[in-house]
């Protein structure tokens, strides 16, 4: 007899055999006797208890086990689900510690693996708890019940793995209970994978209900070690289990035990009081004649039956762990004896009463090779290392078997090529809540279910910044075709080959040619009466302004840079200012002459050519002064405007290379020229009564009327297209054509008639009899006053005479 275990000298057990019968226990008895053994401080070694809470060393410090806890199994199942790219699963648990704790461990491990929810805690006890009821919280007290706790975890989700349905099988299910469970599991057809922590009978009845609901091949079962590689749960419903993946602690069949057990008979195993009952159940017979009933079909046992020959025999999967548990206790006692009783064959006084805490230390320190060749060790919590084999139930050509497809030891090792799914398909079935979003789409997660989302396009100028968000591209960028990034917006400018540029350039070229033709003609016939009468000095100034108006077209179409933009600022308004300043000086002189003639016959001041040039250049200098101030305040530069052609369709967006001249700046730039034009028009109206259009008064008037019409048409076209996608082209073309038309009107109405006379009717280009300026003005004034039609004399004598007198007065004075 060996000494018993004791926490104190008064606590003794009679024999090692009794001690082992209390220490090598299965899970149902482990938890029942655990508290008793804890109070007595008697170490316990379990061969089947896998509940995760038994790893709590603060509550179960005298408990050890040679099987891995369900936390390892749960981690292996999580790794399996992730390896298959499943993220939307359901769970089924048998009511009780094993099922509920197993599912809890599975969800806990999946949550710990997630980045978003790794800091979330799951406690088993609260002073006040909450349950979810239609999105609101209702306070409950006491321990948190399984279904409430599970819903809280489901609500928060975790680790990219979400629970669709969580079903708990009652200990005593009512009729139709399993049918309801199948209907619940079928509510979300995308959640095909079902995690099962249930006993054999519950698994069998669940498969039956699935078969009854015609769900063959729909569900993918992932079973715990309670299913393992057993035949009984799937008997006669193998097609429902096809493709099921199950997990078992890594084990090995012990051949020595098979030889021993098969050889057991009623004669050689009388010491086992339960063996006779096993014999009757195994061979379907009765040992006693009195137990036989007529018509029952039960035969009498002959004692010639043999295990494995006359009945099916399969070694229980936990035999290895039972043996390892016994050896763990034996090694611990052996090591303890060597330490406390060195050299003694029997017991020494130190082991007469064994301290449970000391024995626990030796149990935790054991390290030996088990019966299956695997090391038997314990960690600080008394748990054995997790070693599992992954099975899949496969049907091939009517051959049905559990096939090992991988193993798990800290990490999953899976042979996916050897896996086969319902219907013999090699393709892994999907079990996801939402299909992956396409490129350029972001996920909008369903509230409370991180595995479910809606895909939303990153539209407009947005691009997909990450999985869950879209961001706007930078102002100078636009999204690529699939909205996964941004690319530079193309830069455009008005090209010389563009139809928007060809027509203005054609007008400008023809205008420049016509202007040069007029200038050359005037130079060639510079001393003829017609040229003299037109006011040679102001005519050349006016022709210069007309030339610059045409030349502005080329500046407006040229590629913008600092130089081009500077020239645009200078010459866009300068050409018009020169033209209208010259015309204004002319009309003002005529107006002053005839106004003076109404009051006196003396000539007005500042009507000589030199005075007229001074007045004209003074007016022009105002324009140049304004441009100089503009340069000082805001230096010229070329810019790229990304808003001008930022269309709703990013593919059509363009950046416009242009000068930094805003619409307001353009108004200011042309405003002075418009002021000169309006003033000139006013004087043209006032001098409309001059006889025979004295000194170009009426041609100037018609010129200004037409010019005003041109610019009145320009304003609505230019500013009315400010929101158009073709703004750059329309506005540039409109502006250049308007400027060219203004120049063409002046050139055509003022100078083409003179060129016509000079070149084709030279007989009209002859000097007339000259009178003094005083006499000419008096005659013209009196003629206009008393006979408005008197100016219609043949050959326009009064007109020619006055023109020549006014324009050549300076020459006569100088020559005299």
Secondary structure, 3 states (H helix, E strand, C coil): CCCCEECCCCCCCCCHHHHHHHHEECHHHHHHHHHHHHHHCCCEEECCCCCHHHHCCCCCCCEEECCCCHHHHHHHHHHHHHHCCCCEEEEEEECCHHHHHHHHHHHHHHHHHCCCCCCCCCCCEEEEEEEEECCEEEEEEEECCHHHHHHHHHHHCCCCCEEEEEEEECCCCCCCHHHHHHHHHCCCCCCCEEEEECCHHHHHHHHHHHHHCCCCCCCEEEECCCCCCCCHHHCCCHHHHCCCEEEEECCCCCHHHHHHHHCCCCCCCCCCCCHHHHHHHHHCEECCHHHCCCCCCCEECCCCCCCCCCCCCCCCCCHHHHHHHHHHHHHHHHHHHHHHCCCCCCCCHHHCCEEHHHHHHHHHCCCEECCCCCEECCCCCCCCCCCEEEEEEEEECCEEEEEEEEEECCCEEECHHHCCEHHHECCCCCCCCCCCCCCCEEEEEECCEEEEEEEEECCCCEEEEECCEEEECCCCEEECCCCCCEEECCEECCCCCCHHHHHHHHHHHHHHHHHHHHHHHHHHCCCCHHHHHCCHHHHHHHHHHHHHHHHHHHHHHCCCCHHHHHHHHHHHHHHHHHHHHHHHHHHHHHHHHHHHHHHCCCCCCCCCHHHHHHHHHHHHHHHHHHHHHHHHHCCCCEEEEEEEECCCCHHHCEEEEEECCCHHHHHHHHHHHHHHHHHHHHHHHHCCCCHHHHHHHHHHHHHHHHHHHHHHHHHHHHHHCCCCCCHHHHHHHHHHHHHHHHHHHHHHHHHHHHHHHHHHCHHHCCCCCCCCHHHHHHHHHHHHHHCHHHHHCHHHHHHHHHHHHHHCHHHHHHHC
